[in-house]
Amino acid sequence: MRMSSTIRTGRTVKRTTRAAATLAAAALALSLTACGGDDDNGGGDNGDKGGGTKAPASSVTLPKLDGESLEVAAVWTGTEQENFKKVLAEFEKRTGAKVTFVPAQDPIINFLGSKIAGGAPPDVAMLPQPGAIKQAVDKGWAKPLGAEATKELGENYSQGWQDIGKVDGKQYGVYYKAANKSLIWYNAQVFENAGASEPKTWDELLNTAQMVYDSGVTPFSVGGADGWTLTDWFENVYLSQAGPEKYDQLAKHEIKWTDPSVKQALTTLAEIWGKKDFVAGGASGALQTEFPASVTQTFTGGDQPKAGMVYEGDFVQVNIGETKAKVGTDAKVFPFPAVGDTAPVVSGGDAAVVFKDSKAAQALATWLASPDAAAIQAKLGGFLSPNKSVDASVYPNEVQKKIAEALVAAGDDFRFDMSDQAPQAFGGTPGKGEWKTLQDFLKNPKDVAGAQAKLEADAAAAYGG
């Protein structure tokens, strides 16, 4: 899954066991009625000398780096980039180093390859896929984390989050940013007008969609111009319907995309994608709608927006913030409904990886593994940290706080975003592989067999057989 900016972080983690799913659903159920909007919910972002929280202002020791310069590359844009720059600014303040943010393009592994070929790699890059980390290691680009960063990870992250950043047993990645990607956001006024309630199963979701349609509003906004959003749709349906064992097998290409379980998931998706009146603008409109617009058009236009619901992760709040809608009152959220026995919980993440092994680069990795760094961006909203030492009170509203608590409470019990685990040529490249085939499927949801055949051909080529 990738996001138009980071949001691909969109690419990230799927939690699957019944206990985790139940926990997440319970936490989110609480968040649905919460009024978001307390922007002064505690800081921990800088300079506060008070103690008493899990993330005091100086919980991490950093070296003095006066005169050192660093470059950090990421695909993040807009508000997400600006918020991350505030985290980098605090690192500068504490160490004396100068940090420059380098905007990257998708796929970032190709961007990094061109920078390295030109003799100018960034010191650190934020990689959105485990597959990209492995590629960087296999090419000899990535450098293992030093003792201080590894120590910080061990203190603040569950073993599962540490392991996702390892290649061949060595620690390379710090998962600074995560995402819960099993959420459907809705316009509360539209639901009220339609007499609709939050669905818990796929069949209930279809019924809710029909009620919204009957009230005069198109049910779903789909950001089909960004293929990663479509992979996320598929992964939630597949995880819930086929189960975690099949999910793991498909993620590793141990079963083919022509497997009956894939046919079942695509057929299920077509129950929404194939009903043109259920998707804003129809398939052609959706394919011209980028992710940010898919969100904002759901929460503008009063009680006659272009759509009543939009699927995507917790980071949707960043885009809702560009409208007048208030999270928790005008914009509410429910867990992705159960398609099979258990509701899916999918998450994603962006990891900091060192490309130039220096004292300054390792210090930045250590900083990003600390609760201090995460608390700064958490307070600004639209951000979720897998760092268990971050005090949940720093999140700016109850919705985000509950989502964060559910993520951390799930511990090691998760599945990572499937497309992020795949070779980037298949799971993370615009206009190719899974992104392109699912865009074609959105355009023609009747051709399930054709989509399966194309997915399998592309996967076989990318996985090497």
Buried (B, 14 or more C-beta within 10 A) or exposed (E): BBBBBBBBBBBBBBBBBEBBBEBBBBBBBBBBEBEBBBEEBBBBBBEEEEEEBBBBBBBBEBBEBEEBEBBBBBBBBBBBBEBBBBBBEBBEEBBBBBBEBBEBEBBBBBBBBEBBEEEEBBBBBBBBBBBBBBBBBEEEBBBBBBEBBBBBBEBBBBEBBBBBBBBEEEBBBBBBBBBBBBBBBBBBBBBEBBEBEBBBBBEBBBBBBBBBBEBEBBBBBBBBBBBBBBBBBBBBBBBBBBBBEBBBBBBEBEBBBBBEBBBBBBBBBBBBBBBBEBBBBBBEBBBEBBBBBBBBBBBBBEBEBBBBBBBBBBBBBBBBBBBEBBBBBBBBBBBBBBBBEBBBBBBBBBBBBBBBEBEBBBBBBBBBBBBBBBBBBBBBBBBBBBBBBBBBBBBBBBBBBBBBBBBBBBBEBBBBBBBBBBBBBBBBBBEBBBBBBBBBBBBBBEBBEEBBBBBBBBBBEBBEE
